[in-house]
Amino acid sequence: PVRAGTHLIFSDSQGPARSADYDCTAGAVLTGSGILSRISPYQRAVRYVVTAKHCGGRGAHVRVGDVQVGSVIWESSDADLSIVRIEPLQTTRRSCYPTSAGIRCTLVNDYEPRASGEVFGARNRSGQESSVQVAGTKVPADREIFCTSGAITGILCNWVSAPPPRGLEIGSHQVVAETFSAATRQGDSGGPVVSRDMKIIGVICDGGLPGSGDDTYMSYLPISVLFREQPYYILATS
């Protein structure tokens, strides 16, 4: 299943800054909070993923590997945020039951979510990245060290909040973090910024280019910006 930190491939998007295939990363996995999101087994299995708007415009198709898993259904008007709808996996089975006229059989559709409320935020004993359950959201404290989980750079737990360096342009609502070791790269956009206790802090937006002098900086959007604009979504718990 798709998790926060999964590599996503966007295609069929429009705009001068977007190519036929654009690599990005899944941010937090969401579910709808309204009654319509629970009205049927199909709706209960639908998941949503927040990511960066510059990855692909509304209607862009989203793949994991060669498998299409959904499409972009929403873009923020003034922040680098979008939401991807992840369609559930459908299987059909035969269900039979006795009636007064004999055995009657019907076809029943089952639906399984293709995204889960986990984040690639840990490593196992062999050093491979593993996913753990997201524990909520938070705002990092001053000088708190936190992490990113990007499709290109993997898990980096070396970030602290910082003021923007002179000359670095950041987008609306974005805040800045700095590292003194490995930094994010193109393809990590949209991925989760997460605390070391696995709480979602925000969504990766941009980073300084290698060799630019700003390459130790990253900008991200706090997750509160998303929930302020889209209050009918909540973090997925499964």
Long-range contacts (C-beta under 8 A, 24 or more apart in sequence): 1-113, 1-114, 1-115, 1-116, 2-26, 2-29, 2-47, 2-49, 2-64, 2-69, 2-86, 2-114, 2-115, 2-116, 3-29, 3-115, 3-116, 3-118, 3-119, 3-120, 3-131, 4-28, 4-29, 4-118, 4-119, 4-120, 4-121, 4-134, 4-149, 4-191, 4-192, 4-194, 4-200, 5-119, 5-120, 5-121, 5-129, 5-131, 5-149, 5-150, 5-151, 5-155, 5-191, 5-192, 6-64, 6-120, 6-151, 7-64, 7-151, 7-187, 8-49, 8-51, 8-55, 8-62, 8-63, 8-64, 8-84, 8-151, 8-190, 9-62, 9-63, 9-64, 9-65, 10-55, 10-56, 10-60, 10-61, 10-62, 10-72, 11-56, 11-60, 11-61, 11-63, 12-56, 12-59, 12-60, 12-61, 13-55, 13-56, 13-57, 13-59, 13-60, 13-72, 14-57, 15-57, 17-54, 18-54, 18-56, 18-57, 22-55, 22-56, 23-151, 23-152, 23-186, 23-187, 24-51, 24-52, 24-55, 24-56, 24-151, 24-187, 24-188, 24-189, 24-190, 24-191, 25-51, 25-149, 25-150, 25-151, 25-152, 25-187, 25-188, 25-189, 25-190, 25-191, 25-192, 25-204, 26-51, 26-84, 26-115, 26-190, 26-191, 26-192, 27-51, 27-52, 27-190, 27-191, 27-192, 27-200, 27-203, 27-204, 28-119, 28-134, 28-192, 28-200, 28-203, 28-223, 28-226, 28-235, 28-236, 29-86, 29-115, 29-116, 29-117, 29-118, 29-134, 29-235, 29-236, 30-83, 30-233, 30-234, 30-235, 30-236, 31-233, 31-234, 31-235, 31-236, 31-237, 32-232, 32-233, 32-234, 33-231, 33-232, 33-233, 33-234, 34-232, 41-109, 41-110, 41-111, 42-88, 42-90, 42-109, 42-111, 44-111, 45-88, 45-89, 45-111, 45-112, 45-113, 46-85, 46-86, 46-87, 46-88, 46-113, 47-86, 47-88, 47-113, 47-114, 47-115, 47-116, 47-236, 48-73, 48-83, 48-84, 48-85, 48-86, 48-115, 48-233, 49-83, 49-84, 49-86, 49-115, 50-81, 50-82, 50-83, 50-84, 50-190, 50-203, 50-223, 50-226, 51-81, 51-82, 51-83, 51-84, 51-189, 51-190, 51-191, 51-203, 52-80, 52-81, 52-82, 52-189, 52-190, 52-203, 52-204, 52-205, 53-79, 53-80, 53-81, 53-82, 54-80, 54-189, 54-205, 55-82, 55-189, 55-190, 56-82, 58-82, 69-114, 69-115, 74-230, 76-225, 76-226, 76-229, 78-172, 78-173, 79-171, 79-172, 79-173, 79-174, 79-221, 79-225, 79-229, 80-171, 80-172, 80-174, 80-203, 80-205, 80-206, 80-221, 81-203, 81-221, 81-225, 81-226, 81-229, 83-230, 83-233, 86-113, 86-114, 86-115, 87-114, 88-112, 88-113, 88-114, 89-113, 89-114, 113-236, 113-238, 115-236, 116-236, 116-238, 117-235, 117-236, 117-237, 117-238, 119-149, 119-192, 119-194, 119-198, 119-200, 120-149, 120-154, 120-155, 121-147, 121-149, 121-155, 121-194, 121-198, 122-155, 123-155, 129-154, 129-155, 132-198, 133-198, 133-237, 134-194, 134-198, 134-199, 134-200, 134-235, 134-236, 135-197, 135-198, 135-199, 136-199, 136-200, 136-235, 137-199, 137-200, 137-201, 137-223, 137-224, 137-235, 138-195, 138-199, 138-200, 138-201, 139-201, 139-222, 139-224, 140-195, 140-201, 144-195, 145-196, 146-177, 146-193, 146-194, 146-195, 146-196, 146-201, 147-193, 147-194, 147-195, 147-196, 148-184, 148-188, 148-191, 148-192, 148-193, 148-194, 148-204, 148-218, 149-191, 149-192, 149-194, 150-184, 150-185, 150-187, 150-188, 150-191, 150-204, 151-187, 151-188, 151-191, 152-184, 152-185, 152-186, 152-187, 152-188, 153-182, 153-183, 153-184, 153-185, 153-188, 156-181, 156-182, 156-183, 156-184, 157-196, 158-182, 159-193, 159-218, 162-217, 164-217, 164-219, 165-214, 165-217, 167-214, 168-208, 168-214, 168-217, 168-219, 170-205, 170-206, 170-219, 171-205, 171-206, 171-219, 171-221, 173-221, 173-222, 173-225, 174-205, 174-206, 174-219, 174-220, 174-221, 175-202, 175-219, 175-220, 175-221, 175-222, 176-217, 176-218, 176-219, 177-217, 177-218, 177-219, 177-220, 178-216, 178-217, 178-218, 179-216, 179-217, 179-218, 180-216, 183-207, 183-208, 183-215, 183-216, 183-217, 183-218, 184-218, 185-210, 193-220, 200-235
